[in-house]
Amino acid sequence: MLMSPAKSLFLITLVMGTLISISSTSWFGVWMGLEINLLSFIPLMTNYKNIMSTEASLKYFLIQTFASAILLFSIILLYIFTQMHQKSFFTLDLIISSALLLKMGAAPFHFWFPGTMEGLNWFNCFTLMTWQKIAPLMLLSYLIQLNLFTIVVILSSILIGSIGGLNQTSLRKLMAYSSINHLGWMIGGMLTGENVWEMYFMVYSFLSFSIIYIFNSFQIFHINQNFLTMNNNHTVKFCLFILLLSLGGLPPFLGFLPKWIIIQTMAEMNLLFLITFMAVTTLITLFYYLRLTFTAFLLSHSELKWNLSDSVNLIKLTTLLTLTSISTLGLTLSSVTFSII
């Protein structure tokens, strides 16, 4: 189904807002781009037929406006210090970083993120998990330094993202906590270099798109729907769980590649405690992905004869198999290519 002209316009301005932010040469230009991006995403979120999406869009608007106000206040102070030929305080950089972390939903500023995700459709969920994080992550990479604040953000993001998803039955909240966990890895990757976290973000976006493509095709929103749908089409179910394991970072799959690089580069920086904590707590996220897998595959489940959502056309199946093949063979092909080069 094609988008309406209004939604197409808002989608274009959404992309433009992010591009303005990351290509701006001044902090005021950054703030302007973030505001354009925010005011474009609100109409895309709103659905008058669903009260939860209206609540989610209002919650998102209030939080983002609060973060933008803090950012603008910090920018003005920064300009005042520059005009007075004084060096900006460490506290000012910390406030700007906190505003950006609040915008992207990283812990300990994550409180709004799962609740907002719960009220959105899968397309908006994907946009919120990936595109809306590009500008804050890029801006944070300009400011980030290896200090106590950064370490606390990384540890809390990975810990909350891991533990928060354990007691969730909603797939949208589960994906939200998974996103918080991956944010911790991306911020850790920023400490090692610009290209490391960017590669992690691209792999994460690809895997998130693949999983959300399946959830959207079958309109699955809760864990128990995994047991009742796709029973007649085991290929689709197998693809879903391969992609989930890849997103969790299981070694044979593509999702392990960026984690491997971050672990190796952080080990060279002697951040051994940090990477040990990151690797161990990320195993918890792998546990709740495995919980989806094992309960659907190994335990007995009921099959509904009147369930008509199992049908999948050839185009969808081909797309799904292509995405899963890239996820499964990506790490192997990357290793072979690197060895040849």
LOZA-746679 format. One line per field, with one value per residue: residue number from 1; residue in three letters; x, y, z of N, C-alpha, C in turn. Coordinates in steps of 0.1 Angstrom, whole numbers, always signed. Example, Ala and Ser with C-alpha at 12.3 -4.5 7.8 and 13.67 -1.06 7.14 Angstrom:
<nodes>
seq <- 1  2
type <- ALA  SER
n.u <- +132  +128
n.v <- -57  -22
n.w <- +78  +71
ca.u <- +123  +137
ca.v <- -45  -11
ca.w <- +78  +71
c.u <- +132  +129
c.v <- -33  +0
c.w <- +78  +79
</nodes>
This chain:
<nodes>
seq <- 1  2  3  4  5  6  7  8  9  10  11  12  13  14  15  16  17  18  19  20  21  22  23  24  25  26  27  28  29  30  31  32  33  34  35  36  37  38  39  40  41  42  43  44  45  46  47  48  49  50  51  52  53  54  55  56  57  58  59  60  61  62  63  64  65  66  67  68  69  70  71  72  73  74  75  76  77  78  79  80  81  82  83  84  85  86  87  88  89  90  91  92  93  94  95  96  97  98  99  100  101  102  103  104  105  106  107  108  109  110  111  112  113  114  115  116  117  118  119  120  121  122  123  124  125  126  127  128  129  130  131  132  133  134  135  136  137  138  139  140  141  142  143  144  145  146  147  148  149  150  151  152  153  154  155  156  157  158  159  160  161  162  163  164  165  166  167  168  169  170  171  172  173  174  175  176  177  178  179  180  181  182  183  184  185  186  187  188  189  190  191  192  193  194  195  196  197  198  199  200  201  202  203  204  205  206  207  208  209  210  211  212  213  214  215  216  217  218  219  220  221  222  223  224  225  226  227  228  229  230  231  232  233  234  235  236  237  238  239  240  241  242  243  244  245  246  247  248  249  250  251  252  253  254  255  256  257  258  259  260  261  262  263  264  265  266  267  268  269  270  271  272  273  274  275  276  277  278  279  280  281  282  283  284  285  286  287  288  289  290  291  292  293  294  295  296  297  298  299  300  301  302  303  304  305  306  307  308  309  310  311  312  313  314  315  316  317  318  319  320  321  322  323  324  325  326  327  328  329  330  331  332  333  334  335  336  337  338  339  340  341
type <- MET  LEU  MET  SER  PRO  ALA  LYS  SER  LEU  PHE  LEU  ILE  THR  LEU  VAL  MET  GLY  THR  LEU  ILE  SER  ILE  SER  SER  THR  SER  TRP  PHE  GLY  VAL  TRP  MET  GLY  LEU  GLU  ILE  ASN  LEU  LEU  SER  PHE  ILE  PRO  LEU  MET  THR  ASN  TYR  LYS  ASN  ILE  MET  SER  THR  GLU  ALA  SER  LEU  LYS  TYR  PHE  LEU  ILE  GLN  THR  PHE  ALA  SER  ALA  ILE  LEU  LEU  PHE  SER  ILE  ILE  LEU  LEU  TYR  ILE  PHE  THR  GLN  MET  HIS  GLN  LYS  SER  PHE  PHE  THR  LEU  ASP  LEU  ILE  ILE  SER  SER  ALA  LEU  LEU  LEU  LYS  MET  GLY  ALA  ALA  PRO  PHE  HIS  PHE  TRP  PHE  PRO  GLY  THR  MET  GLU  GLY  LEU  ASN  TRP  PHE  ASN  CYS  PHE  THR  LEU  MET  THR  TRP  GLN  LYS  ILE  ALA  PRO  LEU  MET  LEU  LEU  SER  TYR  LEU  ILE  GLN  LEU  ASN  LEU  PHE  THR  ILE  VAL  VAL  ILE  LEU  SER  SER  ILE  LEU  ILE  GLY  SER  ILE  GLY  GLY  LEU  ASN  GLN  THR  SER  LEU  ARG  LYS  LEU  MET  ALA  TYR  SER  SER  ILE  ASN  HIS  LEU  GLY  TRP  MET  ILE  GLY  GLY  MET  LEU  THR  GLY  GLU  ASN  VAL  TRP  GLU  MET  TYR  PHE  MET  VAL  TYR  SER  PHE  LEU  SER  PHE  SER  ILE  ILE  TYR  ILE  PHE  ASN  SER  PHE  GLN  ILE  PHE  HIS  ILE  ASN  GLN  ASN  PHE  LEU  THR  MET  ASN  ASN  ASN  HIS  THR  VAL  LYS  PHE  CYS  LEU  PHE  ILE  LEU  LEU  LEU  SER  LEU  GLY  GLY  LEU  PRO  PRO  PHE  LEU  GLY  PHE  LEU  PRO  LYS  TRP  ILE  ILE  ILE  GLN  THR  MET  ALA  GLU  MET  ASN  LEU  LEU  PHE  LEU  ILE  THR  PHE  MET  ALA  VAL  THR  THR  LEU  ILE  THR  LEU  PHE  TYR  TYR  LEU  ARG  LEU  THR  PHE  THR  ALA  PHE  LEU  LEU  SER  HIS  SER  GLU  LEU  LYS  TRP  ASN  LEU  SER  ASP  SER  VAL  ASN  LEU  ILE  LYS  LEU  THR  THR  LEU  LEU  THR  LEU  THR  SER  ILE  SER  THR  LEU  GLY  LEU  THR  LEU  SER  SER  VAL  THR  PHE  SER  ILE  ILE
n.u <- +8  +6  +21  +5  +5  +11  +24  +46  +59  +66  +83  +104  +113  +120  +143  +159  +162  +179  +202  +209  +216  +239  +257  +261  +279  +279  +267  +242  +230  +230  +211  +188  +184  +178  +154  +138  +138  +125  +99  +90  +88  +67  +41  +42  +41  +16  -16  -49  -68  -58  -54  -31  -10  -12  -8  +19  +31  +28  +42  +67  +71  +72  +94  +115  +114  +121  +147  +158  +156  +174  +197  +198  +201  +226  +242  +240  +253  +278  +285  +286  +308  +327  +328  +337  +362  +369  +377  +355  +336  +340  +316  +297  +301  +293  +266  +256  +262  +245  +219  +219  +221  +196  +180  +184  +177  +194  +205  +213  +190  +167  +140  +117  +117  +109  +81  +72  +78  +60  +35  +36  +35  +52  +68  +73  +85  +109  +120  +124  +142  +165  +170  +164  +184  +207  +216  +219  +239  +260  +267  +273  +296  +315  +320  +327  +346  +370  +360  +347  +319  +312  +318  +300  +276  +279  +280  +256  +237  +241  +236  +209  +196  +199  +188  +163  +148  +141  +117  +97  +68  +59  +69  +77  +86  +106  +123  +130  +144  +165  +176  +185  +206  +223  +230  +247  +269  +275  +283  +305  +320  +326  +346  +368  +370  +359  +349  +343  +320  +302  +301  +291  +265  +254  +253  +236  +213  +206  +200  +179  +160  +155  +144  +121  +108  +98  +81  +63  +52  +36  +22  +29  +30  +34  +50  +37  +24  +42  +42  +18  +16  +30  +33  +28  +46  +77  +101  +101  +99  +123  +141  +135  +144  +171  +179  +173  +192  +215  +212  +216  +243  +256  +284  +287  +273  +265  +260  +279  +303  +307  +308  +330  +351  +349  +355  +381  +395  +390  +403  +429  +432  +434  +411  +400  +383  +359  +352  +349  +327  +308  +306  +297  +272  +258  +253  +229  +210  +211  +201  +173  +166  +170  +151  +128  +133  +137  +113  +95  +104  +110  +91  +58  +31  +1  -18  -36  -62  -78  -62  -51  -30  -6  +1  +25  +39  +58  +77  +81  +91  +115  +129  +132  +147  +170  +179  +184  +204  +225  +229  +236  +259  +275  +296  +315  +321  +332  +355  +369  +373  +389  +411  +421  +427
n.v <- -12  +22  +52  +81  +114  +133  +119  +110  +134  +141  +120  +125  +150  +141  +126  +146  +163  +147  +146  +173  +177  +160  +170  +196  +226  +240  +242  +252  +247  +220  +216  +227  +209  +186  +193  +196  +170  +158  +170  +160  +133  +130  +133  +109  +89  +92  +78  +80  +60  +44  +45  +40  +47  +74  +82  +73  +90  +115  +111  +107  +132  +150  +141  +144  +171  +181  +171  +185  +212  +212  +207  +230  +250  +243  +247  +275  +283  +273  +289  +314  +310  +307  +332  +347  +339  +318  +285  +258  +242  +209  +199  +210  +197  +172  +177  +182  +157  +141  +151  +142  +114  +110  +116  +95  +73  +58  +40  +56  +69  +58  +54  +62  +48  +19  +21  +39  +25  +4  +14  +17  +10  -16  -5  +22  +15  +3  +26  +42  +27  +27  +48  +72  +72  +79  +106  +116  +97  +102  +128  +124  +110  +130  +142  +123  +109  +89  +84  +83  +88  +80  +53  +44  +49  +30  +5  +6  +7  -18  -36  -29  -32  -60  -72  -61  -71  -97  -103  -98  -100  -88  -83  -59  -44  -61  -59  -32  -32  -48  -30  -10  -24  -29  -3  +3  -12  +1  +27  +19  +11  +36  +46  +33  +39  +57  +43  +18  +17  +26  +6  -14  -3  -4  -32  -39  -25  -38  -65  -59  -49  -72  -90  -75  -73  -99  -100  -80  -89  -111  -99  -101  -96  -104  -128  -153  -155  -165  -192  -200  -192  -196  -223  -240  -233  -240  -230  -202  -198  -210  -192  -169  -175  -180  -154  -141  -152  -144  -116  -116  -121  -146  -167  -180  -164  -133  -112  -115  -104  -75  -73  -89  -74  -50  -61  -69  -45  -30  -46  -42  -16  -21  -23  -43  -51  -39  -50  -76  -75  -65  -86  -108  -100  -96  -121  -126  -114  -130  -153  -147  -145  -171  -183  -177  -193  -220  -227  -226  -245  -269  -276  -289  -277  -259  -262  -241  -246  -228  -206  -182  -167  -179  -182  -174  -154  -160  -139  -127  -149  -154  -130  -131  -155  -146  -125  -140  -157  -139  -130  -155  -163  -142  -136  -156  -151  -125  -130  -148  -130  -111  -126  -132  -107
n.w <- +0  -9  +4  +17  +2  +21  +42  +28  +23  +50  +56  +38  +49  +74  +68  +58  +80  +97  +81  +79  +106  +109  +91  +97  +105  +128  +162  +165  +140  +142  +162  +150  +129  +143  +154  +131  +123  +145  +145  +121  +125  +143  +131  +115  +134  +146  +148  +142  +146  +166  +199  +214  +198  +196  +223  +225  +206  +218  +242  +232  +219  +241  +256  +237  +232  +257  +259  +237  +246  +268  +253  +237  +256  +266  +244  +240  +264  +257  +235  +248  +266  +247  +234  +255  +256  +272  +284  +278  +304  +318  +327  +310  +285  +294  +300  +274  +262  +278  +270  +243  +247  +260  +239  +221  +237  +254  +282  +314  +306  +295  +301  +287  +263  +258  +264  +245  +221  +223  +215  +188  +152  +132  +112  +121  +145  +136  +124  +147  +161  +145  +123  +137  +156  +144  +141  +169  +177  +160  +167  +193  +191  +184  +208  +227  +253  +271  +301  +335  +333  +307  +308  +328  +314  +293  +307  +321  +300  +287  +308  +316  +292  +289  +312  +313  +292  +300  +313  +295  +275  +252  +219  +208  +230  +238  +216  +220  +244  +235  +216  +233  +246  +224  +219  +240  +231  +208  +217  +232  +210  +199  +214  +204  +177  +148  +125  +135  +152  +134  +115  +132  +136  +111  +106  +127  +120  +96  +105  +123  +105  +90  +109  +117  +93  +91  +113  +107  +84  +92  +111  +139  +173  +199  +222  +224  +200  +183  +187  +177  +151  +117  +117  +97  +79  +80  +71  +72  +99  +107  +95  +109  +135  +131  +124  +148  +165  +153  +157  +184  +186  +182  +176  +148  +131  +112  +131  +151  +141  +143  +171  +177  +166  +181  +207  +202  +196  +219  +237  +230  +239  +266  +281  +298  +319  +312  +287  +294  +311  +293  +274  +290  +301  +278  +270  +283  +268  +246  +258  +262  +235  +228  +243  +230  +207  +215  +229  +209  +191  +204  +224  +228  +208  +200  +170  +150  +129  +115  +111  +90  +84  +78  +51  +27  +1  -29  -34  -9  +5  -10  -5  +22  +26  +13  +30  +53  +44  +40  +66  +79  +65  +64  +83  +78  +51  +53  +69  +51  +29  +42  +48  +22  +12
ca.u <- +0  +14  +20  -2  +15  +16  +34  +58  +66  +72  +94  +116  +119  +127  +157  +166  +166  +191  +213  +213  +223  +252  +266  +262  +292  +277  +258  +228  +226  +227  +198  +178  +182  +172  +140  +131  +136  +114  +86  +86  +85  +55  +29  +43  +37  +2  -27  -62  -76  -52  -51  -18  +0  -14  -1  +33  +36  +28  +53  +80  +73  +76  +108  +124  +114  +129  +161  +162  +157  +186  +208  +199  +206  +241  +248  +240  +263  +290  +288  +290  +322  +336  +329  +345  +376  +371  +376  +342  +338  +337  +302  +290  +302  +285  +252  +253  +261  +233  +208  +220  +217  +182  +173  +185  +171  +204  +204  +201  +179  +160  +127  +106  +119  +101  +67  +69  +78  +48  +24  +39  +35  +65  +76  +77  +95  +122  +126  +128  +154  +177  +172  +163  +196  +219  +221  +225  +251  +271  +270  +280  +310  +323  +323  +329  +359  +371  +359  +337  +305  +310  +319  +287  +266  +280  +277  +241  +229  +242  +229  +195  +191  +199  +179  +149  +141  +139  +103  +88  +60  +57  +80  +82  +94  +118  +132  +134  +155  +176  +182  +193  +218  +232  +235  +259  +280  +279  +290  +318  +328  +330  +359  +379  +372  +346  +344  +339  +306  +294  +299  +281  +252  +249  +249  +224  +201  +203  +194  +166  +151  +152  +135  +109  +102  +90  +70  +53  +45  +27  +15  +32  +34  +37  +58  +28  +20  +53  +38  +5  +17  +41  +35  +27  +57  +88  +112  +100  +102  +137  +147  +133  +152  +185  +181  +173  +205  +225  +211  +221  +257  +261  +296  +288  +265  +270  +259  +291  +314  +311  +311  +343  +360  +349  +362  +395  +400  +390  +413  +442  +432  +435  +398  +396  +371  +347  +347  +344  +313  +299  +304  +290  +258  +252  +248  +216  +201  +211  +192  +159  +163  +170  +138  +118  +136  +135  +99  +87  +108  +112  +80  +46  +24  -12  -19  -49  -66  -84  -52  -49  -18  +6  +5  +35  +41  +72  +86  +84  +100  +128  +135  +135  +159  +182  +183  +189  +216  +235  +231  +243  +272  +283  +309  +324  +326  +340  +367  +376  +377  +400  +423  +426  +433
ca.v <- +0  +34  +62  +93  +125  +140  +110  +110  +146  +140  +111  +133  +160  +133  +123  +159  +167  +140  +150  +186  +176  +154  +177  +210  +231  +247  +235  +257  +240  +206  +217  +229  +196  +176  +198  +192  +155  +155  +175  +152  +120  +129  +129  +95  +81  +93  +71  +83  +48  +37  +54  +38  +54  +88  +83  +71  +102  +125  +108  +109  +146  +156  +137  +149  +185  +183  +169  +196  +224  +210  +208  +244  +257  +240  +253  +289  +285  +271  +301  +325  +308  +310  +347  +353  +333  +308  +271  +252  +232  +194  +197  +214  +185  +161  +180  +180  +143  +136  +154  +133  +101  +110  +116  +82  +63  +50  +40  +55  +78  +49  +52  +65  +41  +8  +24  +45  +14  -5  +20  +20  -2  -21  +5  +32  +8  +2  +40  +47  +19  +28  +61  +82  +72  +82  +120  +116  +89  +109  +140  +120  +106  +142  +146  +112  +107  +77  +88  +76  +90  +71  +39  +42  +48  +17  -6  +6  +4  -32  -43  -27  -39  -74  -77  -56  -80  -111  -106  -92  -109  -80  -83  -46  -40  -69  -53  -20  -35  -52  -18  -3  -32  -26  +11  +2  -17  +12  +37  +13  +11  +50  +48  +27  +45  +61  +33  +6  +18  +28  -8  -21  +2  -10  -46  -40  -21  -49  -76  -54  -49  -86  -95  -67  -77  -111  -97  -71  -97  -120  -91  -107  -85  -110  -140  -165  -156  -173  -206  -202  -188  -201  -237  -247  -229  -241  -223  -189  -199  -212  -179  -159  -178  -178  -140  -137  -157  -135  -103  -118  -122  -159  -166  -184  -155  -120  -103  -116  -97  -62  -75  -94  -62  -41  -68  -70  -32  -26  -53  -35  -4  -25  -21  -57  -53  -34  -59  -88  -72  -64  -99  -117  -95  -97  -135  -126  -111  -143  -162  -144  -149  -186  -187  -177  -204  -234  -230  -227  -257  -282  -280  -292  -264  -262  -257  -236  -249  -216  -195  -180  -158  -187  -181  -164  -155  -163  -128  -125  -160  -152  -119  -136  -164  -138  -118  -149  -162  -129  -131  -167  -165  -129  -136  -165  -144  -114  -136  -153  -119  -104  -135  -131  -94
ca.w <- +0  -11  +14  +13  -1  +34  +49  +20  +26  +63  +55  +32  +59  +85  +64  +57  +94  +102  +72  +83  +118  +109  +82  +101  +110  +141  +171  +163  +129  +147  +170  +140  +122  +153  +156  +119  +124  +155  +140  +109  +129  +151  +122  +110  +145  +150  +141  +149  +149  +176  +210  +219  +190  +200  +236  +222  +200  +228  +251  +224  +217  +254  +260  +228  +234  +270  +255  +228  +255  +275  +243  +233  +268  +267  +232  +243  +273  +250  +228  +258  +270  +235  +232  +266  +255  +283  +280  +283  +315  +315  +330  +298  +276  +301  +298  +260  +260  +284  +261  +232  +252  +262  +226  +215  +245  +260  +297  +323  +301  +286  +306  +277  +250  +257  +264  +232  +211  +225  +209  +173  +143  +130  +104  +130  +155  +129  +122  +160  +165  +136  +117  +147  +164  +136  +144  +182  +178  +153  +175  +206  +187  +184  +222  +236  +259  +280  +314  +343  +328  +295  +313  +335  +304  +285  +315  +324  +288  +284  +319  +316  +280  +290  +322  +310  +282  +305  +317  +285  +265  +240  +211  +206  +242  +238  +206  +225  +253  +227  +211  +244  +248  +213  +220  +248  +223  +198  +224  +234  +197  +197  +221  +197  +164  +141  +116  +143  +156  +122  +110  +141  +134  +98  +108  +136  +112  +86  +112  +128  +94  +86  +119  +117  +81  +93  +123  +100  +74  +99  +122  +152  +183  +213  +221  +222  +186  +176  +188  +170  +136  +110  +120  +84  +70  +89  +65  +77  +113  +109  +92  +120  +147  +127  +125  +162  +171  +147  +164  +198  +185  +183  +167  +134  +123  +109  +142  +159  +135  +149  +185  +177  +163  +193  +218  +199  +197  +233  +244  +227  +248  +280  +288  +299  +328  +305  +277  +301  +316  +281  +268  +299  +302  +265  +270  +289  +257  +238  +265  +259  +221  +228  +249  +219  +198  +221  +232  +196  +183  +212  +232  +220  +206  +194  +157  +147  +115  +109  +110  +76  +82  +75  +37  +24  -13  -34  -33  +5  +9  -16  +2  +36  +24  +9  +42  +62  +39  +43  +81  +82  +58  +64  +91  +71  +39  +57  +73  +40  +22  +49  +47  +9  +11
c.u <- +9  +11  +12  +9  +20  +26  +47  +66  +73  +84  +107  +122  +125  +141  +165  +171  +178  +203  +218  +221  +238  +262  +267  +275  +291  +266  +243  +222  +222  +213  +186  +174  +175  +157  +132  +128  +125  +100  +81  +82  +71  +43  +30  +39  +22  -7  -40  -70  -70  -48  -37  -7  +0  -6  +14  +39  +37  +40  +66  +82  +78  +90  +118  +125  +122  +144  +166  +164  +170  +198  +209  +205  +222  +248  +250  +252  +277  +295  +292  +304  +332  +338  +337  +359  +379  +370  +363  +345  +334  +322  +293  +290  +293  +270  +248  +252  +249  +220  +207  +216  +202  +174  +173  +180  +181  +202  +215  +190  +170  +145  +116  +106  +110  +86  +63  +69  +65  +36  +25  +37  +50  +74  +82  +87  +109  +128  +131  +141  +166  +179  +173  +175  +208  +225  +227  +238  +263  +276  +278  +294  +320  +328  +329  +344  +359  +372  +349  +323  +303  +310  +306  +276  +266  +276  +262  +233  +229  +234  +214  +189  +190  +188  +164  +141  +137  +124  +93  +81  +58  +70  +86  +90  +107  +128  +138  +146  +167  +183  +190  +206  +228  +237  +247  +271  +285  +287  +304  +327  +333  +344  +371  +381  +359  +340  +339  +324  +297  +291  +289  +267  +246  +245  +237  +212  +197  +195  +180  +156  +146  +142  +121  +101  +93  +78  +59  +45  +34  +19  +17  +36  +37  +43  +49  +23  +30  +49  +26  +6  +29  +43  +35  +39  +70  +100  +112  +103  +117  +145  +147  +143  +167  +188  +182  +187  +216  +224  +217  +236  +263  +272  +294  +281  +271  +270  +271  +303  +317  +314  +326  +353  +361  +357  +377  +402  +401  +400  +427  +443  +433  +422  +392  +384  +358  +342  +343  +330  +303  +296  +295  +275  +251  +247  +233  +206  +200  +201  +177  +155  +162  +156  +127  +120  +132  +120  +91  +91  +107  +100  +68  +38  +11  -12  -34  -52  -72  -74  -48  -36  -5  +10  +15  +38  +55  +81  +90  +94  +114  +136  +140  +147  +171  +188  +190  +202  +228  +239  +239  +257  +281  +296  +319  +330  +335  +354  +376  +381  +389  +413  +429  +433  +446
c.v <- +12  +44  +74  +104  +132  +132  +109  +122  +146  +131  +117  +143  +153  +130  +135  +164  +161  +144  +164  +186  +171  +161  +192  +214  +238  +239  +240  +250  +225  +206  +219  +216  +186  +180  +194  +177  +151  +158  +167  +138  +119  +126  +115  +86  +80  +85  +73  +71  +40  +46  +53  +46  +69  +91  +82  +84  +113  +123  +111  +124  +153  +153  +144  +165  +189  +182  +181  +209  +223  +212  +223  +253  +255  +246  +268  +292  +283  +283  +313  +323  +310  +325  +353  +347  +325  +294  +266  +242  +218  +192  +200  +203  +174  +164  +178  +165  +136  +139  +145  +119  +100  +110  +102  +71  +54  +51  +49  +65  +71  +48  +53  +55  +29  +11  +31  +34  +6  +1  +22  +8  -5  -12  +16  +27  +8  +16  +45  +40  +22  +43  +72  +83  +77  +96  +120  +108  +96  +121  +136  +115  +118  +145  +136  +111  +95  +83  +80  +76  +80  +57  +35  +40  +34  +6  -6  +2  -11  -40  -42  -33  -54  -79  -73  -64  -93  -113  -100  -102  -101  -80  -69  -41  -48  -64  -39  -22  -40  -40  -11  -11  -29  -12  +11  -3  -6  +23  +32  +13  +25  +52  +42  +33  +48  +50  +20  +6  +20  +14  -16  -16  -3  -24  -47  -35  -31  -60  -72  -54  -63  -92  -88  -70  -89  -108  -89  -80  -106  -112  -98  -96  -91  -123  -152  -166  -164  -188  -210  -199  -195  -216  -245  -244  -228  -233  -209  -189  -201  -200  -169  -162  -177  -163  -135  -141  -148  -121  -104  -119  -135  -161  -170  -173  -141  -111  -104  -108  -84  -63  -80  -83  -53  -48  -67  -56  -27  -33  -47  -22  -8  -23  -35  -59  -49  -44  -72  -87  -72  -78  -108  -113  -96  -112  -136  -123  -123  -153  -159  -146  -164  -191  -187  -189  -217  -237  -232  -241  -270  -286  -282  -279  -268  -255  -253  -238  -237  -204  -193  -171  -166  -186  -171  -166  -157  -152  -126  -136  -158  -141  -124  -146  -157  -131  -128  -155  -152  -129  -143  -168  -152  -129  -145  -158  -133  -119  -141  -141  -112  -112  -133  -118  -93
c.w <- +0  +0  +8  +10  +11  +41  +41  +22  +40  +64  +49  +42  +71  +81  +63  +70  +99  +94  +76  +96  +117  +100  +86  +107  +123  +149  +169  +150  +133  +154  +160  +132  +130  +154  +143  +119  +134  +150  +128  +114  +137  +142  +117  +121  +148  +141  +148  +153  +161  +187  +215  +211  +193  +213  +234  +216  +209  +238  +244  +222  +230  +258  +250  +229  +247  +266  +246  +236  +262  +265  +239  +244  +269  +255  +235  +253  +267  +242  +237  +262  +259  +233  +243  +266  +267  +278  +286  +294  +310  +318  +318  +288  +281  +299  +283  +257  +266  +276  +249  +235  +255  +249  +219  +224  +252  +275  +303  +319  +292  +290  +297  +266  +249  +256  +251  +221  +212  +217  +194  +165  +139  +122  +113  +141  +148  +127  +136  +164  +157  +132  +127  +157  +157  +140  +158  +184  +172  +161  +187  +203  +186  +198  +231  +240  +268  +294  +322  +338  +316  +299  +319  +324  +296  +294  +318  +312  +286  +295  +318  +303  +281  +300  +319  +301  +288  +308  +308  +277  +252  +232  +208  +218  +242  +228  +211  +235  +246  +221  +221  +246  +237  +213  +229  +240  +213  +205  +228  +222  +194  +203  +213  +183  +157  +133  +123  +146  +144  +115  +118  +138  +121  +99  +116  +128  +102  +93  +118  +117  +90  +96  +118  +104  +83  +103  +116  +90  +80  +110  +136  +162  +197  +211  +218  +208  +178  +176  +180  +155  +130  +112  +107  +75  +79  +84  +71  +92  +116  +105  +103  +132  +144  +129  +139  +169  +166  +154  +178  +198  +186  +172  +152  +125  +121  +122  +152  +154  +141  +164  +186  +175  +175  +205  +215  +201  +211  +241  +242  +235  +263  +288  +291  +308  +320  +295  +283  +305  +304  +275  +277  +300  +289  +263  +275  +277  +248  +245  +262  +244  +220  +234  +239  +210  +204  +224  +220  +189  +191  +219  +223  +219  +199  +180  +154  +132  +108  +108  +96  +73  +79  +60  +35  +9  -16  -32  -19  +9  +3  -9  +16  +35  +21  +22  +52  +58  +42  +58  +85  +77  +59  +71  +84  +58  +42  +61  +61  +31  +28  +47  +33  +7  +19
</nodes>
